[in-house]
């Protein structure tokens, strides 16, 4: 068991709390349906772990137990417990069993809503257990496929049949990055390309330089005309939408 290395390599702190909250029950109906979705699209898991996942196994037998998922991440085994609704004693007990089983380097507990007393429980597990435990409160948008889900919605709205998804903004370190990259996707294109950076809402260096200069030059070398939609920036409709969302959360 290489707990300290797994903690450092996977970037697992005691708790991960995305700022948004949604309804997993509305998105999937059952934990089984959510489980099947994560096997098909592991982007949420990769965004939490900060690493590409080499393999996802559904309902495996590990050390006599049957977690919802088992992940192979850079040679480390991460067991996953999924939960609709608020964190509760039954799921905490499962997480405790996974941690004590000796069959995992880390345990990831994904719940629809995290009660703050369970943050303390997870901290206690990490004080005394071998395998690292992380607890994540998950928003509906991220659960439903993360950015790939967003890209799919854009494609459906525009009735696009020929589209794909890629990652940009790889750092200068030697760490393995999420893929496929924009460059690798352009290598397989033969006609005009519209690149829509769905993860950004305003112009900044990753738009004005990475897309407008680097990617456009890379595409031009291959005879590809690359364009991108205008960013939302200070669009009145976008600002009105942000204000409406903010008011809805405050009232």
N, C-alpha and C positions, 0 to 999 in steps of 0.2 A: 504494500500500500504506500503510495507516494503523495500523501495528503498536502504537504506544504507546496510541493511542486505543482500539483493540480490546482491549488488555490491561486498560485502566482500566474501560471500559464493560462488558466481559464478566466481569470479576473473575477472570481466569485467572491463577493463580499457577503455579509450576513443577510442583507436584504436589498432587493431592487424594487423601487416603487415608481413606475411610470406615472406621469402627471394626469393622465386621462383615465376615466373609468367607464366601462360599458357593461352590457349584459351578455355574458357567454351563453346563457340559456336561450336568449332570443337568437343568437347567431348560430348555435348548433343544436340546441335541444337536449342533447345528452353528452355525457363525458366521452362515451364511445365514439360519437360523431366528431367531437373535437380531436380525440386521439387519432382517428383515421385521417383527419385533415393535416395534422402535424407530421404524420408519416409521409404524406404526399408533398407537403410544402413546409420545410423546416426553417423558413426565414425568421420567424419569431424566435425560435430557439437559438439560432445563430446570432441574432441581434443581442440577446441577453448574455450569451456566453462570450461574445466577441471573437468567435472563431468559426471557421467552416466546420460543418459536421460531416465526418467521413461515412457514417452509417447510422440509420435509425431502425431500431427493432421494436415492433409492437408487442406488448404483453409477453415479454420473455420470462423464462424461469431463471432467476439469479439467486444462488445460495438458498434455494428452497422457498424463495419469495417470488411474487409476480407483480413487478411494478408496471405502470402504464406504458412506459417507454424506456429503452436503454439506448444511450447514445455513445458512439465512438468518436471522441474528439481529441485529435493529436495523440492517440494511443491511450487516452484516459477514458475510463468508463463512467458515464454520468447516468444515474437512474432518475426518472422523472415521475412525480406524482401530480396528477391533474385533479382540479376541484372546481365544480360549479358552486357559486355562492360564497359565503364567508368562511374563512379558516375555522376549523372545528377540531375537537379532540380526536375523532376517528382518523382524520387525515394526518394529524400530527403524529399519532401512533404509528401509522404506516411509514412516515418519513423517518421516525426513530428506528424502526425495524430495518429499513434500508441502510441507514447509517451504520448500525451495529452488525449488519450481516457479514461484513468483510468482502462483499462482492462489488463494491463501488469505490471510486476515488472521490466522487462528489455526488450530492443529491440535490435536485432542483425541484422545488415545490411551486407549481403555478396555480394561483387561485384567482377567482373573480374579484374578491374583496379581502383585504388583509386587515384583520383586527389588530390593534396596536399591541395588545398583550401577547400576541403570537410572535411579534418581532422579538420580544424578550425570550420567548421559548426557543426560538431559533438561535439566539445568541448563547443561550445555555447549552444547546446541543453542540455548538461549535467550541465551547470551552472544554467539553469533556469527551467528545467523540473523535474518532479517527478521520472519517470522511467529512469533507466540507459540505455544509448545507446552505443553500440560498433559497430565499422566499421571494417570489415575484407576484405583484398585483398586476393583472393583465387587462388592458383595454380592448374593447370589441374590435376596433379597427386593426390593431396589431394582431390580434388572434386570427382574424379573418384573412391571414396571408401577408400581413405587413405591406411593404411597398409593392410586392408583386400583385397583391389584391387591388391596390390603388391603380396600378398600371392596367390591370384587367378592366376596371371600371371605366377608365378613360377610353380604352380600345372599344369596349361595348357601346359607349355613348357615341363614338364616332363611326361605329359600324366597320371597324377595321378587322380584316381577317389575317393580314400579314404583319405581325408585330412580335416583339420580343422584349426581354427585360435584361438590363445589365447594371453593373456597379461602377461608379467613378470615384475619384479622389483617393486613390491608394496612397498611403504615406510613403516616406522614404526609408522606413525601417525594413528589416529582413522578414518581418512577420508575414505569414500567409494571409492574403486578402480575400474578401468575398468575391465570388465570380458568378457568371462570366464578366469580363471587363468590356468596356465600350469598344476598345480597340479590337478585341477578339471577335466581337459581333460585326464590326465593320469589315473585318477580313472576309466575312462570308456574305457580304452584300454586293450587289452588282448594279443597283440603280439608285435614284435619289432617296435620301433618308431624312426623316424628320425626327430629331432627338428632343424629347420632352422630359426635362429633369423634374420628375414629379415630387422629389423630396425637398425642393426649394420653392419658396414663394416670392423671392425678390432677387434682383441682380446683385452679385458679389463676385469674389475672385473665382469661385468654382463654376460660375456661369460665364463671366466675361472673359476669363482666361482659359480655363480647362475646356469649356465647350466651344466658345466662339473663336478661339485661336488654336489650341492644341488639337482638339478633335477635328475641327474643320480642316486644318492643314493635313492631318493624318488621312482624312477621307479624300481630300483633293489629290494626294499622291496616288490614290487608287482609282481616280477618275470618278469619285462619288461626290455628288452635290449634297452637302449636309446643311440642313437648316434647323432652327428651333423656334417654338412659339414664344411670343413675348411674355416675360414674367409678369406676375400679378402686380408686384410693386404696390403703388398707391391707388390701384383701381377702385373707384367708388363702390362698385358692387362687392368687391373683396372686403373693403373696410366696413361696409354695412353688415356683411356676414359675420366678421370678427366681433363687431359690437353686439350683434344679436346673440351670439354664443356667450359672450362675456356677461351680458345682462341676464341670460338664462341661468348661469351658474351663480350669480350674485343674489338673485331674488329668491 
